[in-house]
Amino acid sequence: MELKKLAKNKIRMHTQIVLCPDINDGYVLEKTILDLYKLYPYVSSIAVVPLGLTKYHKNNLKPVTKSKAEEVISLVEAFQKRFKKKHGMAIVYLADEFYIKAQKNFPSPSIYDDFLQIENGVGMVPLFVKETKKVNIPQLKVKKRLVTFTGESFFPYLNQFIEKMQKKDIPINLIPIKNNLFGESVTVTGLLSGEDIIKGLASHIEKNDIVLIPDVTMKDTDNRFLDDLTLSDIEKILQVKTVKIGTQPTDLLKTIETIC
């Protein structure tokens, strides 16, 4: 087993279990977590993420339902309590989507320790909500209307912060965007294509708006989206100015301050 070889050579690993209902859930999930835990501390973290089904899937795989999400949360949280007590770290972490699917409140941000798997959607929402509570929104004189967007799953959480900004007379609108490239069951912001963004914003923007583009929608190397459209393409097609923004509330505010 490759993981055992890496652990034997004292190489630290961050692992991920993709949860497929009726395939590797229940007892299989429990065994998988325990097998990986045997390699701790070299397996430094274990993320459990739900299977993502696009409109192209053909293998009769099942999506994670509300009841399945509740089941997985119960199982993983039991491990977290056990590992926290023994090691001071949860070691195994749940993707945010499980709590969204189960319609359950997120646990305390402390359960995510150092947010070791945040780029995999593990703890991103609770960290964002935590940071919004710390932020003092200043009075800013923004001359142009701002428009930004998000995937449908993150919309309720980001919208709470946007509404606080609106109460401070910051002219900013938030638009939830549907995913046409992979299908509407894919609701995360990071998998929106340039074409999705253009179609989703077209009826909501005006000539002098500034569109704030979340950087998670673009490839790391350049300002290019999953479908190879670029920021320049967005500007030309929608005839607006665009500005790239980070994922945290302070990133949004700092960007707006530079625009003022």
N, C-alpha and C positions, 0 to 999 in steps of 0.2 A: 504494500500500500504506500503510495507516494507521500501521503501526509505523515506517516510514521517515519519515513526516511528524512523528511524535512525536520521533523521534531527531534530526531536523533542527532541531527546536525545543529540543533539549537536555533533553528530559523523560526521566527515569529510569524504566525499566520492569522489572518482574519477570514473566517469561513462563512459560507452562506448556504442555507437550506431553502430550496424553492418548494413550497408546500403545494402539493397536488392532491386535492380531495379524493379520497378512496384509493389512493396509491401509496403515499408516504406520510399519511397522517396517523393519529391514534398511537398505537403501540410502536409502529415503525418510526414515527417522529420521536417518541420517547427514547427508543434505542439509539437513533442517530445522534441525538443530543448527548447521550451518555458515552457513546463511542468517541465523539469529538472531545468531550470533556476529559477523557482519559489522557489526552495529549496536552492538557493544560499544564503549564502556562504558555507552551509554544503555540497551541491554538488559543490565541488571546481573546478572541470574541467569536460568537456564533450568532449570525443573524437569521431569523426565520422570516421569509418574505412570501407573499402569496403568488401563485402562478398568475402570470399576466396573459390573458387570451386576446389575441387580435381577431379581426374579422376574417383573417386568412387561415385560422387553425382548422385542421381536418381530422384530428386524431380522437375525437369524442372525449376530450378532456373537459373536466367540469370546473366552473368558476368557484371561487370561495364565496359561500353564502353567509348570511347573518349568523345562522346557527353554527356553521362550521367555524366562523371567526370566533364566536364565543367559546367554542370547545378548545380551540388552539390557544386562546388567551389564558384560559383556566389552566391548561397544561403547562405552558411556558412560565406563567407567573409563579407556579409552585416551584419550578426549578430556580427561578430568580431568588425567591426567598431562601431556599436552601443554600445556593451559592453565595449570596450576600452574607449570610450568617457565618459561613466557613471561610470565605476569602475576602470579604469586604467589597466584592464586585459581583454584578449580576451574571456576567459572562455571556449569557444568552439573551438576545434582544429581539423584540417584535417590530416588524415594519408598521409604520403608522396606519397603513391601509386596513390592518386587522381591526383596530379600534374604530375606524371610520365605518367599516362594513358592519361591525357589531353594534354601532350607535352607542358606544360606551365612552365615558370620559377617559382622557389620557391619564396615565399614572404621573406621579411627580417626576419632573425632569431628572431628579437625582438617580432614578433607576437606570438611566442611560450612561451613568458614569462619565467617561470622557467623550461621549458621542462618537465612538470609534467607527460606526458604520452609517454616519449621517448621510453620506453621499448615496447610500442605497435606500434612502427614504426611511431610515430608522431613527426616530427622534426629531425629525425635521420640524414637524408641526408643533410639538410641545416646546421645543427650544424657541421657535418663532414667537409663540404666545408669551412665553416667559420674558423674552426680550422686549416685546411691546409694552409690557407692564413697567419696564424700567425707563422707557423713552419719554422724555419731556418734549412734546411737539411745540415748536416755537411759532410765533406769528410771522408768517412769511408773505411778502407781497409778490405773488406770482402773476405775471401779466398775461400769460397764455394758459389755455386749458390743457391739462395733462390727462392722458389716457393710458392705462396699463391693463394687463390681462393676466389670467391664470388658468390652469386646468380646473375642471369642475370640482374635483375632490378638495382642493385647497381653497376654493372660493370663499366658503363661510368664515374661515379663519383669517384670511387676508382682508376680507371685507370689513371685519370688526375694526381693524386698524385704519382702513381707508375712511370709514365713517368718523373716526376720531379726528382724522385730518380735515375732513370736510367741515366738521364743527369748528375748526380753527380757520375757516374760510380759505382753505387751500383747494383750488379748483381741480380736483382729480376724480376721474371716473374709473371704475374697475369693471372689466368685462370677462365673464367666464367663456372660455373657448372650447368648443367640441372638437374631438379628434376625428377627422375624416380619413387621415392616412392609414391609421391602424384600426379604426372603428370606435364607436362611442363608448364601448366598455373600458377603453383606455383613457383614464381621466387625469393622469399626472401632467404637470406643466412641462417637464423635461422632454416629453415625447411628442410635443406639438411641432408640426412642420411649418415652414414658411407659408405655404399655401393655406394651411389651417388658420394661421394668424391673419393673413390677408382677408380671407372669407369671413372670419369671425369679427373683424374690426370694421370692415367696409361700410356697414350701415350705422356705425356708432361714432365715426369721427367727422370732424369739420376741417376746413382748409388750413387754419392756423394752429391746429393742435400739435402738441409734442407727444409722441408715443414712447413710453418707457418699456423697453424690451428686457424681460428677465434673462440674465446670462445663461441660465440652465437650459434654455432652448437652443443654445448654439454650441458648436463644437469648440473644444478647448483651443485649437490652434488659430482659428480666425473667426470672423463674424459670419459664419455660415451655418444654416439650419440643416436639419436631417435630410431634407430634399434638395440640398445644395443651393437653395436660394440664399441671398445675403441681405444684410441690413440695407445696403444700397438698393436692392431690388424692392424691399418693403417701402422705402422712401419714394422711389420712382412710381410704383404702382398706386400707392395710396396718396402720394403727393403731400407728405408730411415729413417733419423732422423726427428722427428717432434717436434715442439715447439708451445705451445699455446700462442695466442696473443689477446690483447684487441681490442676494436672497434675503438678507436680514433687514429689519425695519430701519436700522441706522443707515444702511446702504441707500435705502429709498430717500430718506430725509437729506442725506449728504448730496445726493444727485439733484434733488429739488433746490437745495440751497445754491448749487452752482448755476442752476438755470435762472434763478432770480436776478 
